[in-house]
Amino acid sequence: MVMSSSPRARVAWITGASSGIGRSLALKLAREGYIVGVSARRTEDLMALAAENPDRIHAFPLDITDGNAVKQVVGDIEAKLGPIDMAVFSAGSYIRETAERFDAEQLRRMVDLNLVGTGHCLEAVIAVMVARGKGRIGLVGSVSGYSGLPGGGIYGATKSAMITLAEALRPGLLEKGVVISIINPGFVKTPLTDKNDFPMPFLVTAEQAADHIEKGMEAGKFEIAFPWQMVLSLKLLRLLPYPLYFALTRKMLRKT
């Protein structure tokens, strides 16, 4: 009699996992049966996360702006946990700026982390997934990437670029068996948004965000955007002619 071996557990890799969306998603995927490799710069917070489910969550501290370190971590995860089936890149930062005090150094730092850092992760994961002919990748963008809003120009520019990148990569990756998704949250209660001193309509919890992401990734959706009220409002705003668009965004400026 031939005994069939039990199927291996699926493996996920999540960046930005020390807090917020990344942390909640790691815990959710672990509950769903994934073995989860988690990465972030804050090693202490990462170890605390892994301690919550040590059988299924494993810490791989990482600064994603270091491309060589990213490749090393991907290799370590695959060697220790197994082939990466799903990767979600949520590492990033957020700042608000004022138009009259624009700071190019802030722009450089934000692009290095939010965009180039994510690019390092993409390069490493695409290589191994394409070689296997399967895999799922999620890029955490933002509804801020739909249009330019007062105070969010630098952050929004990196997220607009993320949306464009995902749109451009999806057709070619599908041909190779790899599914890429763009994840566009509205306001999510995290340590980053806790610093905001302005109204945040339709705020959702990090746990609710993780539910949306897990369901959307499993379904292979391209855009995973929530909450719907925020998504619809900002997509409609983008369709307005510029005179009306700027009349509305100037009102936003006066409220912030």
C-alpha positions, -999 to 999 in steps of 0.1 A, spaced: 0 0 0 14 34 -10 10 61 16 4 96 2 24 123 18 4 152 33 5 184 12 30 210 24 17 241 41 16 272 19 43 298 26 37 335 27 62 364 30 50 397 44 71 429 47 62 458 70 50 431 94 60 447 127 28 467 129 -5 477 112 -18 459 82 13 437 78 11 425 113 -26 417 112 -23 400 79 5 378 92 -16 367 121 -46 360 99 -26 339 73 -11 319 101 -46 311 114 -55 301 79 -27 275 79 1 294 62 37 293 73 45 330 74 79 347 70 77 382 84 101 411 77 106 446 90 133 468 104 121 468 140 135 435 151 120 436 186 85 441 174 90 414 147 102 389 174 71 397 195 49 390 165 66 356 159 62 347 195 24 349 192 24 319 169 60 304 169 50 273 150 38 293 120 53 328 121 91 332 116 110 365 118 134 376 91 145 411 100 152 433 69 156 468 56 141 466 21 161 495 9 191 471 8 187 451 -24 213 425 -15 198 419 19 163 414 3 177 386 -20 194 370 10 162 370 30 142 355 1 168 327 -2 167 322 36 129 319 36 128 294 8 155 273 24 140 273 59 102 275 52 98 263 16 89 280 -17 70 313 -13 35 309 -25 23 344 -16 41 377 -9 26 409 3 47 440 4 33 464 30 65 480 42 65 518 37 61 551 54 39 582 53 45 619 56 24 650 50 40 680 34 30 716 27 33 730 -8 52 761 3 79 741 21 84 713 -3 114 691 7 132 671 -20 150 651 6 117 639 20 108 629 -15 140 609 -20 135 590 13 99 582 5 107 570 -30 137 549 -16 114 531 9 80 530 -6 89 524 -42 125 513 -47 124 491 -16 93 474 -29 111 471 -62 139 451 -45 113 427 -31 95 424 -64 128 416 -82 137 388 -58 102 372 -56 94 375 -93 125 356 -101 117 325 -80 79 325 -88 84 328 -125 109 299 -124 82 278 -107 54 291 -129 32 301 -100 28 325 -71 8 355 -58 21 390 -51 3 418 -34 16 454 -35 1 477 -8 -7 510 -25 -33 534 -13 -64 552 -24 -41 583 -22 -26 570 -54 -58 578 -74 -52 615 -74 -31 644 -60 -46 656 -27 -33 685 -5 -6 674 19 -3 640 3 17 647 -28 49 629 -19 32 598 -3 5 598 -30 31 600 -58 48 568 -46 14 550 -44 4 562 -79 37 547 -91 28 515 -73 -5 513 -91 10 519 -125 37 493 -118 12 467 -109 -9 475 -140 21 472 -162 34 439 -147 1 420 -144 -3 409 -181 32 396 -185 33 379 -151 -1 361 -158 15 346 -189 41 330 -165 15 318 -140 21 346 -114 -7 368 -102 0 403 -90 -25 425 -72 -26 461 -61 -40 467 -26 -55 502 -21 -67 508 14 -84 540 26 -78 551 62 -67 521 83 -61 525 121 -24 519 125 5 536 144 10 557 113 -25 570 111 -27 575 148 -5 605 143 -30 622 119 -46 654 133 -74 656 107 -107 637 101 -103 601 86 -137 591 71 -146 555 68 -117 544 91 -113 506 92 -92 484 116 -61 466 106 -79 433 111 -107 444 87 -80 453 62 -64 419 66 -97 402 59 -101 422 26 -66 415 15 -67 377 22 -100 373 4 -89 394 -26 -56 376 -29 -71 342 -27 -96 352 -54 -68 365 -77 -84 400 -79 -63 427 -95 -74 456 -73 -83 450 -37 -96 484 -26 -116 493 6 -137 507 21 -159 511 -9 -172 545 2 -137 560 1 -128 542 -31 -159 554 -49 -155 590 -37 -119 593 -48 -124 575 -81 -153 599 -89 -131 629 -79 -105 618 -104 -131 620 -132 -139 657 -126 -127 684 -150 -97 702 -134 -115 735 -126 -141 716 -104 -114 692 -91 -92 720 -78 -122 739 -64 -129 708 -42 -93 701 -33 -87 737 -22 -116 732 2 -98 702 15 -67 723 20 -86 747 43 -98 718 64 -64 703 70 
